[in-house]
Amino acid sequence: STLGKLVPIVGPETVPHYNNNASALINGGAAPGFSSGQAVAAMERAAANVLPRDFGYEWTGITYQELQAGSIASIVFGLAIVFVFLILAAQYESWAMPFMVLLAVPLALFGAFVVLLLRGMQIDVYSQIGFVMLIGLAAKNAILIVEFARRRREEGLTIVEAAMEAARLRLRPILMTAFAFILGVLPLMFATGAGAASRQSIGTTVFGGMVAATILSLVFVPVFYAVIEKLRERGGESEPAAGPHHAPHQQEIEPTAEPVRLAQAAE
């Protein structure tokens, strides 16, 4: 009692600190039907309106990683485009052919943005993953058309005929593979339960992109092929192999009017 006395008080067992400052940990998650990006934006607006001027906040855990990944999403997307271009250039042994395939990627991205907008969803890390997936999925449909048109062109068809026949004959394979994939991602679009927002985001992105890529690529990819192929042949990159419509010109050698006389040496 001479040194001190015990006084019961009520207080926290531990006082957490963050960067040597007293802090409080708040955990939360996005409500059903909302993405993590929308939840982060709502928390930032609430913090700006509620917290005093000398208070601050920092993101940790998965949200911190998501925000960090969002800053490099454009780099990852650009690298994916470059790698696909280089692989196609090596396969076709041409710098022009990959452009015909990669021009289908903006069509898929357009469809993804439209469907995300119609559903009121924002672009988050999961939709960005869907964008990277659409590079390969959209290129796959375009490759079917471009490769078939290239073979028909080598057989001797004109550029326009090769493009039109490729779009006509590749219609069924493209629709079969595309709709099989589209129906496969429908459950992701209408997912429920824990983590449903992430599944809805990636499902909506891929669904919209594949629908647009399937419909628009059948119209625009043959046009891209015809335009770029004409420019390529004018530039003299390579000439197609001769086919039945482009038989090589053969010059006939006419026999001479007078027979050739052979002088026989006298024995």
C-alpha positions in Angstrom: 0.0 0.0 0.0 2.9 2.3 0.5 4.1 1.8 -3.0 0.8 1.8 -4.8 -2.7 0.5 -4.8 -4.8 -1.6 -7.2 -7.7 0.1 -8.8 -10.0 -2.0 -11.1 -10.7 -0.3 -14.4 -12.2 -1.4 -17.8 -10.0 -1.3 -20.9 -8.8 -3.3 -23.9 -6.4 -6.2 -23.3 -4.1 -5.0 -26.0 -3.6 -1.7 -27.8 -2.8 -2.4 -31.4 -0.4 -0.1 -33.3 0.2 0.4 -37.0 3.4 2.3 -37.9 3.9 3.3 -34.2 0.4 4.8 -34.1 -2.6 3.5 -32.2 -4.9 1.8 -34.6 -8.2 -0.1 -34.8 -8.7 -3.1 -37.1 -11.9 -3.1 -39.1 -12.9 -6.2 -41.1 -15.6 -6.3 -43.7 -16.7 -7.7 -47.0 -18.7 -6.7 -50.0 -22.5 -7.3 -49.8 -24.0 -9.8 -52.2 -24.2 -8.4 -55.7 -21.4 -5.9 -55.2 -17.7 -6.3 -56.2 -14.7 -5.7 -53.9 -13.9 -2.6 -55.9 -17.3 -1.1 -55.1 -16.8 -1.9 -51.4 -13.4 -0.3 -51.3 -14.8 2.9 -53.0 -17.6 3.0 -50.5 -15.2 2.7 -47.5 -13.0 5.4 -48.9 -16.0 7.8 -49.3 -17.1 7.0 -45.7 -13.7 7.6 -44.3 -13.4 10.9 -46.1 -16.7 12.1 -44.6 -16.6 10.6 -41.1 -13.0 10.5 -39.9 -11.5 13.6 -38.3 -8.7 15.5 -40.1 -5.9 14.0 -38.0 -7.1 10.4 -38.6 -6.0 8.2 -41.5 -6.5 4.6 -42.8 -4.5 2.0 -44.6 -5.5 -1.2 -46.4 -4.1 -4.6 -45.5 -4.5 -8.2 -46.4 -6.3 -9.2 -49.6 -7.6 -5.6 -50.3 -4.0 -4.3 -50.2 -2.9 -7.0 -52.7 -5.8 -6.2 -54.9 -5.0 -2.5 -55.0 -1.4 -3.3 -55.7 -2.3 -5.7 -58.5 -4.6 -3.1 -60.1 -1.7 -0.8 -60.7 0.1 -3.4 -62.9 -2.9 -4.8 -64.6 -2.2 -2.7 -67.8 1.4 -4.1 -67.8 0.2 -7.7 -67.6 -2.4 -7.1 -70.3 0.2 -5.5 -72.6 2.6 -8.4 -72.0 -0.1 -10.9 -72.8 -0.8 -9.1 -76.2 3.0 -9.1 -77.0 3.4 -12.8 -76.2 0.4 -13.8 -78.3 1.7 -11.7 -81.2 5.1 -13.2 -81.1 3.7 -16.8 -80.9 1.5 -16.1 -83.9 4.3 -14.5 -85.8 6.5 -17.5 -85.3 3.7 -19.9 -86.3 2.7 -18.1 -89.5 6.2 -16.8 -90.2 4.7 -13.4 -91.0 4.4 -10.1 -89.2 1.1 -9.3 -90.9 -0.9 -12.4 -90.1 -1.0 -11.9 -86.3 -2.6 -8.5 -86.7 -5.6 -10.2 -88.4 -6.1 -12.3 -85.3 -5.4 -9.7 -82.6 -7.8 -7.2 -84.1 -10.5 -9.5 -82.7 -9.5 -8.8 -79.1 -11.0 -5.2 -79.0 -14.3 -6.7 -80.1 -14.3 -9.0 -77.1 -13.3 -6.2 -74.7 -16.1 -4.1 -76.1 -18.6 -6.8 -75.3 -17.2 -7.2 -71.8 -17.4 -3.5 -71.0 -21.0 -3.3 -72.3 -22.2 -6.2 -70.1 -20.4 -5.0 -67.0 -22.0 -1.6 -67.5 -25.5 -3.1 -68.0 -25.1 -5.1 -64.8 -23.8 -2.1 -62.9 -20.5 -3.7 -62.0 -17.1 -2.0 -61.8 -13.8 -3.2 -63.1 -11.9 -5.0 -60.4 -9.1 -7.5 -60.2 -11.4 -10.4 -61.2 -12.7 -8.6 -64.3 -9.1 -7.8 -65.2 -8.3 -11.6 -65.1 -11.3 -12.0 -67.4 -9.8 -9.5 -69.8 -6.6 -11.5 -70.0 -8.6 -14.7 -70.6 -10.4 -13.0 -73.5 -7.2 -12.4 -75.3 -6.8 -16.1 -75.9 -10.5 -16.8 -76.3 -11.0 -14.1 -78.9 -7.8 -15.0 -80.8 -8.9 -18.7 -80.9 -12.0 -17.8 -83.0 -10.1 -15.5 -85.3 -7.4 -18.2 -85.8 -10.0 -20.6 -87.2 -11.0 -18.1 -89.8 -7.6 -16.7 -90.7 -5.9 -20.1 -91.0 -8.7 -21.5 -93.2 -8.6 -18.4 -95.4 -4.8 -18.6 -95.7 -5.1 -22.2 -97.0 -7.8 -21.3 -99.5 -5.7 -18.4 -100.7 -2.7 -20.8 -101.2 -5.0 -23.0 -103.3 -5.6 -20.2 -105.7 -8.8 -18.4 -104.6 -8.9 -14.6 -104.6 -8.5 -12.8 -101.3 -12.2 -12.0 -101.0 -13.3 -15.5 -102.0 -10.9 -17.0 -99.4 -12.2 -14.7 -96.7 -15.9 -15.4 -97.5 -15.5 -19.2 -97.7 -13.5 -19.3 -94.4 -16.3 -17.4 -92.6 -18.9 -19.7 -94.1 -17.2 -23.0 -93.5 -15.9 -22.1 -90.0 -19.2 -20.8 -88.8 -20.4 -24.1 -87.2 -17.1 -25.0 -85.3 -16.9 -21.4 -84.0 -20.5 -21.4 -82.8 -20.2 -24.9 -81.2 -17.1 -24.1 -79.2 -18.2 -20.5 -78.3 -21.6 -21.4 -77.0 -20.3 -24.4 -75.1 -18.0 -22.0 -73.2 -20.7 -19.3 -72.9 -23.1 -21.8 -71.3 -20.3 -22.9 -69.0 -19.8 -19.4 -67.5 -23.5 -18.7 -67.0 -23.4 -20.2 -63.4 -20.6 -17.8 -62.5 -22.7 -14.8 -63.6 -25.5 -15.7 -61.2 -23.4 -17.2 -58.4 -24.6 -16.8 -54.8 -23.1 -17.3 -51.4 -19.7 -16.4 -50.0 -17.4 -14.9 -52.6 -20.2 -14.6 -55.1 -19.1 -11.1 -56.2 -15.7 -12.4 -57.5 -17.3 -15.2 -59.5 -20.0 -12.8 -60.8 -17.3 -10.4 -61.9 -15.2 -12.8 -63.9 -18.2 -14.7 -65.3 -19.8 -11.5 -66.5 -16.6 -10.3 -68.1 -16.0 -13.6 -70.0 -19.7 -14.0 -71.0 -19.9 -10.5 -72.5 -16.6 -10.8 -74.2 -17.3 -14.2 -75.7 -20.7 -13.2 -77.0 -19.4 -10.1 -78.7 -16.3 -11.9 -80.1 -18.3 -14.8 -81.5 -20.8 -12.6 -83.3 -18.6 -9.7 -84.4 -15.6 -11.8 -85.4 -17.6 -13.6 -88.0 -18.3 -10.3 -89.6 -15.1 -8.3 -89.0 -12.3 -10.9 -89.0 -12.8 -11.7 -92.7 -12.8 -8.0 -93.5 -9.5 -7.6 -91.5 -8.1 -10.5 -93.4 -9.0 -9.1 -96.8 -7.6 -5.6 -96.0 -4.4 -6.8 -94.4 -3.8 -9.5 -97.0 -4.1 -7.0 -99.8 -1.7 -4.6 -98.1 0.7 -7.5 -97.5 0.7 -8.7 -101.1 1.2 -5.1 -102.3 4.2 -4.8 -100.0 5.6 -8.0 -101.5 6.0 -9.9 -98.2 5.3 -13.2 -99.9 3.4 -14.6 -102.8 0.7 -17.3 -102.5 1.4 -20.7 -104.0 0.0 -21.2 -107.4 -3.3 -23.1 -107.6 -5.9 -24.1 -110.1 -6.9 -20.4 -110.6 -3.4 -19.2 -110.9 -1.6 -21.7 -113.1 1.9 -20.7 -114.1 2.4 -19.4 -117.6 4.1 -21.9 -119.9 5.8 -20.7 -123.0 5.4 -23.2 -125.9 8.5 -23.8 -128.0 7.6 -24.0 -131.7 9.6 -26.3 -133.9 11.9 -24.6 -136.5 10.7 -24.5 -140.1 13.8 -26.2 -141.5 15.1 -29.5 -140.1 18.4 -29.4 -138.5 21.0 -31.2 -140.6 23.8 -33.0 -138.9 27.1 -33.2 -140.6 28.6 -36.6 -140.5 32.3 -36.7 -140.7 33.7 -38.8 -143.5 35.3 -41.9 -142.3 
